[in-house]
């Protein structure tokens, strides 16, 4: 899993039927100093996250597991909202 | 998932039988502001997207969970047409 900041949201009306009702958010992955690292991506939200929050997300097929037994075509899913995180030795 | 812009089509007569009747499009991934990034890719279209549209692409093994893609040899599928992208400043 990776930590990221929610930086935006995406609206799609015409989409795979299995995606109906899912909230799609734009994530910017973060590094240990909370700096942006790598490309933004779109993730499905399983926990009620919102823009501006720091979250952790899972990539790959496991990203769809929160919606089991439904099989939803997502490859990135937000599975937790970070309250705080500390790494020894960093500000 | 990736945001991408559809930039072209692919025609392939000879292909895996499970890809018959699949529409293949060329897409260029982009960031939320619309700037292209990364490499072009070929994706199966399940939502009737067209050239010039902004789409949502699911990749990897999750792509096979898209509608009609069960057990198909695909790793990128267009699963949505994007109406709006909202990235508040800051």
N, CA and C atoms of all chains as a GROMACS GRO file, in nm:
protein
  543
    1UNK      N    1   0.085  -0.120   0.000
    1UNK     CA    2   0.000   0.000   0.000
    1UNK      C    3   0.088   0.123   0.000
    2UNK      N    4   0.031   0.234  -0.038
    2UNK     CA    5   0.104   0.359  -0.048
    2UNK      C    6   0.021   0.471   0.013
    3UNK      N    7   0.091   0.574   0.059
    3UNK     CA    8   0.023   0.692   0.112
    3UNK      C    9   0.010   0.795   0.001
    4UNK      N   10  -0.103   0.863  -0.002
    4UNK     CA   11  -0.126   0.963  -0.106
    4UNK      C   12  -0.217   1.072  -0.053
    5UNK      N   13  -0.214   1.184  -0.122
    5UNK     CA   14  -0.309   1.291  -0.091
    5UNK      C   15  -0.418   1.292  -0.198
    6UNK      N   16  -0.542   1.310  -0.154
    6UNK     CA   17  -0.652   1.322  -0.250
    6UNK      C   18  -0.650   1.465  -0.304
    7UNK      N   19  -0.630   1.478  -0.434
    7UNK     CA   20  -0.616   1.612  -0.492
    7UNK      C   21  -0.734   1.652  -0.580
    8UNK      N   22  -0.825   1.561  -0.608
    8UNK     CA   23  -0.937   1.598  -0.693
    8UNK      C   24  -1.034   1.485  -0.712
    9UNK      N   25  -1.137   1.511  -0.790
    9UNK     CA   26  -1.231   1.403  -0.820
    9UNK      C   27  -1.265   1.402  -0.968
   10UNK      N   28  -1.325   1.291  -1.007
   10UNK     CA   29  -1.354   1.266  -1.148
   10UNK      C   30  -1.502   1.230  -1.160
   11UNK      N   31  -1.568   1.287  -1.260
   11UNK     CA   32  -1.708   1.253  -1.286
   11UNK      C   33  -1.717   1.178  -1.418
   12UNK      N   34  -1.783   1.061  -1.415
   12UNK     CA   35  -1.804   0.984  -1.537
   12UNK      C   36  -1.945   0.929  -1.534
   13UNK      N   37  -2.025   0.969  -1.632
   13UNK     CA   38  -2.164   0.921  -1.637
   13UNK      C   39  -2.173   0.790  -1.713
   14UNK      N   40  -2.105   0.786  -1.827
   14UNK     CA   41  -2.111   0.667  -1.911
   14UNK      C   42  -1.993   0.577  -1.874
   15UNK      N   43  -2.019   0.469  -1.802
   15UNK     CA   44  -1.910   0.385  -1.753
   15UNK      C   45  -1.955   0.241  -1.737
   16UNK      N   46  -1.861   0.155  -1.704
   16UNK     CA   47  -1.892   0.014  -1.680
   16UNK      C   48  -2.000   0.005  -1.573
   17UNK      N   49  -2.104  -0.078  -1.596
   17UNK     CA   50  -2.214  -0.085  -1.498
   17UNK      C   51  -2.166  -0.119  -1.358
   18UNK      N   52  -2.058  -0.196  -1.346
   18UNK     CA   53  -2.009  -0.234  -1.214
   18UNK      C   54  -1.946  -0.117  -1.139
   19UNK      N   55  -1.920  -0.007  -1.209
   19UNK     CA   56  -1.862   0.111  -1.143
   19UNK      C   57  -1.969   0.206  -1.092
   20UNK      N   58  -2.096   0.176  -1.119
   20UNK     CA   59  -2.204   0.266  -1.077
   20UNK      C   60  -2.201   0.283  -0.925
   21UNK      N   61  -2.209   0.406  -0.880
   21UNK     CA   62  -2.213   0.433  -0.737
   21UNK      C   63  -2.077   0.446  -0.671
   22UNK      N   64  -1.971   0.415  -0.743
   22UNK     CA   65  -1.838   0.429  -0.684
   22UNK      C   66  -1.790   0.574  -0.696
   23UNK      N   67  -1.724   0.620  -0.591
   23UNK     CA   68  -1.662   0.753  -0.598
   23UNK      C   69  -1.521   0.738  -0.650
   24UNK      N   70  -1.486   0.817  -0.752
   24UNK     CA   71  -1.353   0.812  -0.812
   24UNK      C   72  -1.277   0.939  -0.776
   25UNK      N   73  -1.160   0.921  -0.716
   25UNK     CA   74  -1.082   1.035  -0.669
   25UNK      C   75  -0.944   1.033  -0.734
   26UNK      N   76  -0.885   1.151  -0.750
   26UNK     CA   77  -0.749   1.163  -0.805
   26UNK      C   78  -0.651   1.167  -0.689
   27UNK      N   79  -0.552   1.080  -0.694
   27UNK     CA   80  -0.453   1.070  -0.587
   27UNK      C   81  -0.316   1.116  -0.636
   28UNK      N   82  -0.244   1.184  -0.547
   28UNK     CA   83  -0.102   1.213  -0.570
   28UNK      C   84  -0.023   1.137  -0.464
   29UNK      N   85   0.048   1.032  -0.503
   29UNK     CA   86   0.129   0.958  -0.404
   29UNK      C   87   0.230   1.050  -0.336
   30UNK      N   88   0.260   1.021  -0.209
   30UNK     CA   89   0.350   1.104  -0.129
   30UNK      C   90   0.473   1.025  -0.088
   31UNK      N   91   0.585   1.097  -0.073
   31UNK     CA   92   0.708   1.037  -0.022
   31UNK      C   93   0.718   1.055   0.127
   32UNK      N   94   0.830   1.010   0.185
   32UNK     CA   95   0.844   1.012   0.331
   32UNK      C   96   0.844   1.153   0.390
   33UNK      N   97   0.879   1.251   0.311
   33UNK     CA   98   0.872   1.390   0.361
   33UNK      C   99   0.742   1.457   0.318
   34UNK      N  100   0.646   1.376   0.283
   34UNK     CA  101   0.513   1.423   0.241
   34UNK      C  102   0.518   1.501   0.111
   35UNK      N  103   0.623   1.482   0.034
   35UNK     CA  104   0.634   1.550  -0.094
   35UNK      C  105   0.569   1.465  -0.203
   36UNK      N  106   0.517   1.527  -0.309
   36UNK     CA  107   0.458   1.450  -0.418
   36UNK      C  108   0.564   1.361  -0.483
   37UNK      N  109   0.530   1.236  -0.510
   37UNK     CA  110   0.622   1.142  -0.574
   37UNK      C  111   0.546   1.068  -0.683
   38UNK      N  112   0.596   1.076  -0.804
   38UNK     CA  113   0.536   0.998  -0.913
   38UNK      C  114   0.410   1.061  -0.968
   39UNK      N  115   0.346   0.988  -1.057
   39UNK     CA  116   0.229   1.038  -1.130
   39UNK      C  117   0.102   1.029  -1.048
   40UNK      N  118   0.010   1.116  -1.081
   40UNK     CA  119  -0.124   1.105  -1.021
   40UNK      C  120  -0.196   0.985  -1.082
   41UNK      N  121  -0.297   0.938  -1.011
   41UNK     CA  122  -0.377   0.828  -1.061
   41UNK      C  123  -0.519   0.842  -1.011
   42UNK      N  124  -0.609   0.763  -1.068
   42UNK     CA  125  -0.748   0.763  -1.025
   42UNK      C  126  -0.773   0.637  -0.943
   43UNK      N  127  -0.836   0.654  -0.826
   43UNK     CA  128  -0.865   0.539  -0.739
   43UNK      C  129  -1.011   0.542  -0.699
   44UNK      N  130  -1.066   0.424  -0.677
   44UNK     CA  131  -1.202   0.413  -0.624
   44UNK      C  132  -1.196   0.425  -0.471
   45UNK      N  133  -1.294   0.491  -0.414
   45UNK     CA  134  -1.293   0.520  -0.271
   45UNK      C  135  -1.383   0.422  -0.195
   46UNK      N  136  -1.323   0.347  -0.101
   46UNK     CA  137  -1.400   0.249  -0.024
   46UNK      C  138  -1.426   0.297   0.119
   47UNK      N  139  -1.377   0.416   0.155
   47UNK     CA  140  -1.384   0.457   0.296
   47UNK      C  141  -1.445   0.595   0.318
   48UNK      N  142  -1.491   0.661   0.215
   48UNK     CA  143  -1.550   0.794   0.234
   48UNK      C  144  -1.449   0.906   0.245
   49UNK      N  145  -1.340   0.897   0.172
   49UNK     CA  146  -1.237   1.001   0.174
   49UNK      C  147  -1.283   1.122   0.092
   50UNK      N  148  -1.214   1.235   0.114
   50UNK     CA  149  -1.248   1.356   0.040
   50UNK      C  150  -1.123   1.431  -0.002
   51UNK      N  151  -1.144   1.532  -0.086
   51UNK     CA  152  -1.032   1.610  -0.138
   51UNK      C  153  -0.958   1.678  -0.023
   52UNK      N  154  -0.824   1.669  -0.028
   52UNK     CA  155  -0.740   1.730   0.075
   52UNK      C  156  -0.692   1.631   0.180
   53UNK      N  157  -0.759   1.517   0.192
   53UNK     CA  158  -0.720   1.420   0.295
   53UNK      C  159  -0.601   1.335   0.250
   54UNK      N  160  -0.528   1.285   0.350
   54UNK     CA  161  -0.421   1.189   0.324
   54UNK      C  162  -0.477   1.050   0.348
   55UNK      N  163  -0.454   0.962   0.253
   55UNK     CA  164  -0.514   0.829   0.257
   55UNK      C  165  -0.407   0.724   0.227
   56UNK      N  166  -0.440   0.597   0.250
   56UNK     CA  167  -0.355   0.495   0.192
   56UNK      C  168  -0.439   0.410   0.099
   57UNK      N  169  -0.373   0.361  -0.007
   57UNK     CA  170  -0.446   0.291  -0.111
   57UNK      C  171  -0.370   0.168  -0.155
   58UNK      N  172  -0.442   0.076  -0.216
   58UNK     CA  173  -0.384  -0.050  -0.262
   58UNK      C  174  -0.396  -0.054  -0.414
   59UNK      N  175  -0.294  -0.109  -0.477
   59UNK     CA  176  -0.294  -0.121  -0.623
   59UNK      C  177  -0.319  -0.266  -0.664
   60UNK      N  178  -0.356  -0.283  -0.787
   60UNK     CA  179  -0.371  -0.417  -0.844
   60UNK      C  180  -0.511  -0.471  -0.823
   61UNK      N  181  -0.526  -0.598  -0.849
   61UNK     CA  182  -0.657  -0.660  -0.842
   61UNK      C  183  -0.716  -0.653  -0.702
   62UNK      N  184  -0.628  -0.654  -0.602
   62UNK     CA  185  -0.674  -0.648  -0.463
   62UNK      C  186  -0.753  -0.519  -0.436
   63UNK      N  187  -0.733  -0.419  -0.520
   63UNK     CA  188  -0.806  -0.293  -0.501
   63UNK      C  189  -0.956  -0.311  -0.510
   64UNK      N  190  -0.999  -0.418  -0.576
   64UNK     CA  191  -1.144  -0.439  -0.591
   64UNK      C  192  -1.204  -0.519  -0.476
   65UNK      N  193  -1.121  -0.570  -0.386
   65UNK     CA  194  -1.172  -0.659  -0.280
   65UNK      C  195  -1.271  -0.593  -0.185
   66UNK      N  196  -1.260  -0.461  -0.156
   66UNK     CA  197  -1.362  -0.404  -0.066
   66UNK      C  198  -1.505  -0.423  -0.114
   67UNK      N  199  -1.524  -0.445  -0.243
   67UNK     CA  200  -1.661  -0.455  -0.296
   67UNK      C  201  -1.704  -0.600  -0.320
   68UNK      N  202  -1.622  -0.695  -0.277
   68UNK     CA  203  -1.660  -0.836  -0.293
   68UNK      C  204  -1.796  -0.861  -0.228
   69UNK      N  205  -1.878  -0.954  -0.280
   69UNK     CA  206  -1.850  -1.042  -0.394
   69UNK      C  207  -1.866  -0.975  -0.530
   70UNK      N  208  -1.904  -0.847  -0.534
   70UNK     CA  209  -1.912  -0.782  -0.664
   70UNK      C  210  -1.772  -0.775  -0.726
   71UNK      N  211  -1.764  -0.794  -0.856
   71UNK     CA  212  -1.636  -0.782  -0.925
   71UNK      C  213  -1.633  -0.649  -0.997
   72UNK      N  214  -1.561  -0.554  -0.940
   72UNK     CA  215  -1.558  -0.421  -1.000
   72UNK      C  216  -1.422  -0.401  -1.068
   73UNK      N  217  -1.423  -0.340  -1.186
   73UNK     CA  218  -1.297  -0.322  -1.260
   73UNK      C  219  -1.220  -0.200  -1.211
   74UNK      N  220  -1.154  -0.214  -1.098
   74UNK     CA  221  -1.067  -0.106  -1.048
   74UNK      C  222  -0.930  -0.165  -1.018
   75UNK      N  223  -0.825  -0.085  -1.042
   75UNK     CA  224  -0.688  -0.130  -1.013
   75UNK      C  225  -0.620  -0.045  -0.906
   76UNK      N  226  -0.697   0.049  -0.848
   76UNK     CA  227  -0.645   0.126  -0.736
   76UNK      C  228  -0.763   0.160  -0.646
   77UNK      N  229  -0.749   0.134  -0.516
   77UNK     CA  230  -0.860   0.157  -0.425
   77UNK      C  231  -0.813   0.218  -0.294
   78UNK      N  232  -0.886   0.319  -0.247
   78UNK     CA  233  -0.853   0.382  -0.119
   78UNK      C  234  -0.914   0.296  -0.008
   79UNK      N  235  -0.827   0.249   0.084
   79UNK     CA  236  -0.876   0.158   0.188
   79UNK      C  237  -0.859   0.216   0.328
   80UNK      N  238  -0.803   0.336   0.341
   80UNK     CA  239  -0.793   0.395   0.474
   80UNK      C  240  -0.764   0.544   0.467
   81UNK      N  241  -0.810   0.616   0.569
   81UNK     CA  242  -0.780   0.759   0.582
   81UNK      C  243  -0.676   0.773   0.692
   82UNK      N  244  -0.566   0.840   0.662
   82UNK     CA  245  -0.456   0.854   0.758
   82UNK      C  246  -0.486   0.967   0.856
   83UNK      N  247  -0.484   0.935   0.985
   83UNK     CA  248  -0.501   1.040   1.086
   83UNK      C  249  -0.369   1.114   1.106
   84UNK      N  250  -0.262   1.037   1.126
   84UNK     CA  251  -0.128   1.097   1.129
   84UNK      C  252  -0.028   0.987   1.100
   85UNK      N  253   0.090   1.026   1.053
   85UNK     CA  254   0.195   0.928   1.028
   85UNK      C  255   0.328   0.991   1.060
   86UNK      N  256   0.415   0.909   1.117
   86UNK     CA  257   0.546   0.956   1.158
   86UNK      C  258   0.651   0.858   1.109
   87UNK      N  259   0.760   0.912   1.060
   87UNK     CA  260   0.874   0.828   1.023
   87UNK      C  261   0.991   0.880   1.105
   88UNK      N  262   1.054   0.792   1.182
   88UNK     CA  263   1.163   0.835   1.268
   88UNK      C  264   1.270   0.906   1.187
   89UNK      N  265   1.312   1.023   1.233
   89UNK     CA  266   1.420   1.094   1.167
   89UNK      C  267   1.376   1.194   1.062
   90UNK      N  268   1.246   1.202   1.036
   90UNK     CA  269   1.199   1.302   0.939
   90UNK      C  270   1.114   1.405   1.012
   91UNK      N  271   1.108   1.526   0.960
   91UNK     CA  272   1.033   1.632   1.028
   91UNK      C  273   0.884   1.601   1.033
   92UNK      N  274  -0.638   0.363  -1.152
   92UNK     CA  275  -0.678   0.380  -1.291
   92UNK      C  276  -0.609   0.503  -1.351
   93UNK      N  277  -0.609   0.508  -1.483
   93UNK     CA  278  -0.542   0.617  -1.553
   93UNK      C  279  -0.645   0.705  -1.622
   94UNK      N  280  -0.615   0.834  -1.626
   94UNK     CA  281  -0.686   0.924  -1.716
   94UNK      C  282  -0.611   0.923  -1.848
   95UNK      N  283  -0.682   0.920  -1.958
   95UNK     CA  284  -0.615   0.918  -2.087
   95UNK      C  285  -0.703   0.983  -2.192
   96UNK      N  286  -0.638   1.027  -2.300
   96UNK     CA  287  -0.713   1.079  -2.414
   96UNK      C  288  -0.704   0.980  -2.527
   97UNK      N  289  -0.816   0.950  -2.590
   97UNK     CA  290  -0.816   0.857  -2.703
   97UNK      C  291  -0.762   0.932  -2.825
   98UNK      N  292  -0.657   0.875  -2.884
   98UNK     CA  293  -0.591   0.944  -2.996
   98UNK      C  294  -0.598   0.865  -3.126
   99UNK      N  295  -0.649   0.743  -3.123
   99UNK     CA  296  -0.653   0.669  -3.248
   99UNK      C  297  -0.721   0.534  -3.234
  100UNK      N  298  -0.727   0.464  -3.344
  100UNK     CA  299  -0.789   0.332  -3.345
  100UNK      C  300  -0.688   0.228  -3.394
  101UNK      N  301  -0.717   0.102  -3.364
  101UNK     CA  302  -0.633  -0.008  -3.410
  101UNK      C  303  -0.723  -0.110  -3.478
  102UNK      N  304  -0.680  -0.155  -3.595
  102UNK     CA  305  -0.753  -0.261  -3.664
  102UNK      C  306  -0.662  -0.383  -3.669
  103UNK      N  307  -0.713  -0.498  -3.622
  103UNK     CA  308  -0.634  -0.621  -3.626
  103UNK      C  309  -0.727  -0.734  -3.670
  104UNK      N  310  -0.698  -0.791  -3.785
  104UNK     CA  311  -0.784  -0.898  -3.835
  104UNK      C  312  -0.750  -1.029  -3.766
  105UNK      N  313  -0.620  -1.052  -3.754
  105UNK     CA  314  -0.576  -1.178  -3.694
  105UNK      C  315  -0.541  -1.153  -3.548
  106UNK      N  316  -0.615  -1.215  -3.460
  106UNK     CA  317  -0.592  -1.192  -3.316
  106UNK      C  318  -0.648  -1.306  -3.236
  107UNK      N  319  -0.624  -1.304  -3.108
  107UNK     CA  320  -0.678  -1.407  -3.020
  107UNK      C  321  -0.830  -1.412  -3.036
  108UNK      N  322  -0.887  -1.532  -3.044
  108UNK     CA  323  -1.032  -1.543  -3.065
  108UNK      C  324  -1.114  -1.470  -2.959
  109UNK      N  325  -1.060  -1.460  -2.840
  109UNK     CA  326  -1.136  -1.392  -2.733
  109UNK      C  327  -1.135  -1.241  -2.750
  110UNK      N  328  -1.057  -1.194  -2.846
  110UNK     CA  329  -1.057  -1.050  -2.873
  110UNK      C  330  -1.142  -1.014  -2.994
  111UNK      N  331  -1.200  -1.116  -3.056
  111UNK     CA  332  -1.284  -1.087  -3.171
  111UNK      C  333  -1.403  -1.003  -3.126
  112UNK      N  334  -1.436  -0.906  -3.207
  112UNK     CA  335  -1.544  -0.811  -3.181
  112UNK      C  336  -1.510  -0.710  -3.071
  113UNK      N  337  -1.387  -0.712  -3.022
  113UNK     CA  338  -1.344  -0.607  -2.930
  113UNK      C  339  -1.296  -0.486  -3.009
  114UNK      N  340  -1.334  -0.369  -2.964
  114UNK     CA  341  -1.284  -0.247  -3.029
  114UNK      C  342  -1.156  -0.204  -2.960
  115UNK      N  343  -1.053  -0.182  -3.038
  115UNK     CA  344  -0.922  -0.144  -2.982
  115UNK      C  345  -0.894   0.002  -3.013
  116UNK      N  346  -0.853   0.076  -2.913
  116UNK     CA  347  -0.822   0.217  -2.931
  116UNK      C  348  -0.681   0.245  -2.881
  117UNK      N  349  -0.617   0.346  -2.938
  117UNK     CA  350  -0.488   0.393  -2.888
  117UNK      C  351  -0.516   0.511  -2.796
  118UNK      N  352  -0.457   0.507  -2.678
  118UNK     CA  353  -0.480   0.614  -2.581
  118UNK      C  354  -0.347   0.666  -2.530
  119UNK      N  355  -0.346   0.794  -2.494
  119UNK     CA  356  -0.228   0.857  -2.437
  119UNK      C  357  -0.263   0.899  -2.294
  120UNK      N  358  -0.198   0.840  -2.195
  120UNK     CA  359  -0.225   0.882  -2.057
  120UNK      C  360  -0.198   1.031  -2.039
  121UNK      N  361  -0.271   1.091  -1.946
  121UNK     CA  362  -0.253   1.234  -1.920
  121UNK      C  363  -0.269   1.262  -1.772
  122UNK      N  364  -0.218   1.380  -1.730
  122UNK     CA  365  -0.238   1.419  -1.591
  122UNK      C  366  -0.372   1.493  -1.581
  123UNK      N  367  -0.416   1.526  -1.458
  123UNK     CA  368  -0.550   1.586  -1.445
  123UNK      C  369  -0.565   1.719  -1.519
  124UNK      N  370  -0.453   1.787  -1.549
  124UNK     CA  371  -0.463   1.914  -1.622
  124UNK      C  372  -0.470   1.893  -1.772
  125UNK      N  373  -0.454   1.770  -1.818
  125UNK     CA  374  -0.464   1.740  -1.960
  125UNK      C  375  -0.332   1.725  -2.031
  126UNK      N  376  -0.220   1.744  -1.959
  126UNK     CA  377  -0.090   1.727  -2.023
  126UNK      C  378  -0.059   1.580  -2.042
  127UNK      N  379  -0.013   1.540  -2.161
  127UNK     CA  380   0.020   1.400  -2.184
  127UNK      C  381   0.137   1.356  -2.098
  128UNK      N  382   0.133   1.232  -2.053
  128UNK     CA  383   0.247   1.177  -1.978
  128UNK      C  384   0.253   1.028  -2.002
  129UNK      N  385   0.374   0.975  -2.005
  129UNK     CA  386   0.391   0.831  -2.022
  129UNK      C  387   0.371   0.787  -2.165
  130UNK      N  388   0.363   0.656  -2.182
  130UNK     CA  389   0.361   0.596  -2.316
  130UNK      C  390   0.220   0.572  -2.366
  131UNK      N  391   0.208   0.576  -2.498
  131UNK     CA  392   0.082   0.537  -2.562
  131UNK      C  393   0.051   0.393  -2.528
  132UNK      N  394  -0.078   0.359  -2.522
  132UNK     CA  395  -0.114   0.219  -2.501
  132UNK      C  396  -0.238   0.184  -2.581
  133UNK      N  397  -0.253   0.055  -2.603
  133UNK     CA  398  -0.372   0.004  -2.673
  133UNK      C  399  -0.466  -0.052  -2.568
  134UNK      N  400  -0.591  -0.009  -2.573
  134UNK     CA  401  -0.689  -0.054  -2.474
  134UNK      C  402  -0.815  -0.099  -2.544
  135UNK      N  403  -0.882  -0.199  -2.485
  135UNK     CA  404  -1.011  -0.243  -2.535
  135UNK      C  405  -1.117  -0.145  -2.485
  136UNK      N  406  -1.206  -0.107  -2.574
  136UNK     CA  407  -1.310  -0.010  -2.538
  136UNK      C  408  -1.440  -0.083  -2.508
  137UNK      N  409  -1.493  -0.066  -2.385
  137UNK     CA  410  -1.620  -0.131  -2.349
  137UNK      C  411  -1.732  -0.030  -2.333
  138UNK      N  412  -1.704   0.098  -2.357
  138UNK     CA  413  -1.806   0.201  -2.329
  138UNK      C  414  -1.834   0.291  -2.450
  139UNK      N  415  -1.794   0.246  -2.571
  139UNK     CA  416  -1.820   0.324  -2.692
  139UNK      C  417  -1.753   0.460  -2.690
  140UNK      N  418  -1.628   0.463  -2.652
  140UNK     CA  419  -1.553   0.589  -2.654
  140UNK      C  420  -1.509   0.618  -2.797
  141UNK      N  421  -1.468   0.742  -2.821
  141UNK     CA  422  -1.423   0.781  -2.954
  141UNK      C  423  -1.298   0.866  -2.946
  142UNK      N  424  -1.237   0.886  -3.062
  142UNK     CA  425  -1.114   0.965  -3.068
  142UNK      C  426  -1.142   1.107  -3.016
  143UNK      N  427  -1.052   1.155  -2.932
  143UNK     CA  428  -1.064   1.289  -2.875
  143UNK      C  429  -1.126   1.291  -2.737
  144UNK      N  430  -1.190   1.182  -2.697
  144UNK     CA  431  -1.254   1.182  -2.565
  144UNK      C  432  -1.154   1.149  -2.454
  145UNK      N  433  -1.185   1.199  -2.335
  145UNK     CA  434  -1.107   1.166  -2.217
  145UNK      C  435  -1.173   1.047  -2.150
  146UNK      N  436  -1.091   0.946  -2.117
  146UNK     CA  437  -1.147   0.820  -2.067
  146UNK      C  438  -1.074   0.775  -1.942
  147UNK      N  439  -1.136   0.676  -1.876
  147UNK     CA  440  -1.078   0.612  -1.759
  147UNK      C  441  -1.034   0.472  -1.800
  148UNK      N  442  -0.907   0.439  -1.775
  148UNK     CA  443  -0.853   0.309  -1.816
  148UNK      C  444  -0.815   0.230  -1.692
  149UNK      N  445  -0.861   0.107  -1.686
  149UNK     CA  446  -0.818   0.016  -1.578
  149UNK      C  447  -0.717  -0.080  -1.638
  150UNK      N  448  -0.608  -0.104  -1.565
  150UNK     CA  449  -0.501  -0.185  -1.622
  150UNK      C  450  -0.465  -0.302  -1.531
  151UNK      N  451  -0.380  -0.389  -1.584
  151UNK     CA  452  -0.340  -0.508  -1.509
  151UNK      C  453  -0.451  -0.612  -1.508
  152UNK      N  454  -0.442  -0.704  -1.411
  152UNK     CA  455  -0.540  -0.814  -1.407
  152UNK      C  456  -0.680  -0.763  -1.378
  153UNK      N  457  -0.692  -0.646  -1.316
  153UNK     CA  458  -0.825  -0.588  -1.290
  153UNK      C  459  -0.900  -0.560  -1.420
  154UNK      N  460  -0.827  -0.542  -1.530
  154UNK     CA  461  -0.892  -0.510  -1.657
  154UNK      C  462  -0.988  -0.622  -1.698
  155UNK      N  463  -0.956  -0.745  -1.656
  155UNK     CA  464  -1.042  -0.858  -1.695
  155UNK      C  465  -1.176  -0.857  -1.621
  156UNK      N  466  -1.189  -0.772  -1.521
  156UNK     CA  467  -1.316  -0.765  -1.449
  156UNK      C  468  -1.413  -0.667  -1.514
  157UNK      N  469  -1.369  -0.599  -1.619
  157UNK     CA  470  -1.461  -0.510  -1.691
  157UNK      C  471  -1.567  -0.594  -1.761
  158UNK      N  472  -1.676  -0.528  -1.792
  158UNK     CA  473  -1.790  -0.595  -1.854
  158UNK      C  474  -1.749  -0.668  -1.982
  159UNK      N  475  -1.775  -0.799  -1.988
  159UNK     CA  476  -1.748  -0.877  -2.109
  159UNK      C  477  -1.605  -0.918  -2.129
  160UNK      N  478  -1.518  -0.889  -2.034
  160UNK     CA  479  -1.374  -0.916  -2.052
  160UNK      C  480  -1.326  -1.039  -1.973
  161UNK      N  481  -1.419  -1.113  -1.914
  161UNK     CA  482  -1.379  -1.228  -1.834
  161UNK      C  483  -1.294  -1.324  -1.918
  162UNK      N  484  -1.180  -1.364  -1.866
  162UNK     CA  485  -1.089  -1.460  -1.929
  162UNK      C  486  -1.031  -1.412  -2.063
  163UNK      N  487  -1.041  -1.283  -2.091
  163UNK     CA  488  -0.982  -1.232  -2.215
  163UNK      C  489  -0.836  -1.189  -2.189
  164UNK      N  490  -0.753  -1.206  -2.291
  164UNK     CA  491  -0.612  -1.169  -2.274
  164UNK      C  492  -0.591  -1.018  -2.292
  165UNK      N  493  -0.631  -0.942  -2.191
  165UNK     CA  494  -0.619  -0.796  -2.198
  165UNK      C  495  -0.557  -0.744  -2.068
  166UNK      N  496  -0.486  -0.632  -2.080
  166UNK     CA  497  -0.432  -0.568  -1.959
  166UNK      C  498  -0.465  -0.419  -1.952
  167UNK      N  499  -0.548  -0.372  -2.043
  167UNK     CA  500  -0.592  -0.231  -2.036
  167UNK      C  501  -0.730  -0.222  -2.100
  168UNK      N  502  -0.827  -0.170  -2.025
  168UNK     CA  503  -0.964  -0.160  -2.075
  168UNK      C  504  -1.018  -0.022  -2.041
  169UNK      N  505  -1.084   0.039  -2.137
  169UNK     CA  506  -1.151   0.167  -2.113
  169UNK      C  507  -1.286   0.137  -2.047
  170UNK      N  508  -1.304   0.186  -1.923
  170UNK     CA  509  -1.426   0.153  -1.848
  170UNK      C  510  -1.514   0.274  -1.822
  171UNK      N  511  -1.470   0.393  -1.866
  171UNK     CA  512  -1.556   0.509  -1.843
  171UNK      C  513  -1.516   0.624  -1.934
  172UNK      N  514  -1.615   0.708  -1.967
  172UNK     CA  515  -1.589   0.832  -2.040
  172UNK      C  516  -1.599   0.944  -1.938
  173UNK      N  517  -1.494   1.026  -1.933
  173UNK     CA  518  -1.487   1.129  -1.829
  173UNK      C  519  -1.567   1.253  -1.870
  174UNK      N  520  -1.657   1.294  -1.781
  174UNK     CA  521  -1.734   1.416  -1.805
  174UNK      C  522  -1.660   1.538  -1.750
  175UNK      N  523  -1.603   1.522  -1.629
  175UNK     CA  524  -1.540   1.637  -1.564
  175UNK      C  525  -1.431   1.590  -1.470
  176UNK      N  526  -1.327   1.672  -1.461
  176UNK     CA  527  -1.217   1.649  -1.366
  176UNK      C  528  -1.207   1.775  -1.281
  177UNK      N  529  -1.214   1.758  -1.150
  177UNK     CA  530  -1.207   1.874  -1.061
  177UNK      C  531  -1.087   1.860  -0.968
  178UNK      N  532  -0.990   1.948  -0.985
  178UNK     CA  533  -0.873   1.950  -0.898
  178UNK      C  534  -0.863   2.090  -0.838
  179UNK      N  535  -0.914   2.109  -0.715
  179UNK     CA  536  -0.907   2.242  -0.655
  179UNK      C  537  -0.763   2.289  -0.642
  180UNK      N  538  -0.740   2.417  -0.659
  180UNK     CA  539  -0.605   2.472  -0.648
  180UNK      C  540  -0.550   2.451  -0.508
  181UNK      N  541  -0.419   2.433  -0.502
  181UNK     CA  542  -0.354   2.416  -0.372
  181UNK      C  543  -0.356   2.274  -0.332
   0.00000   0.00000   0.00000
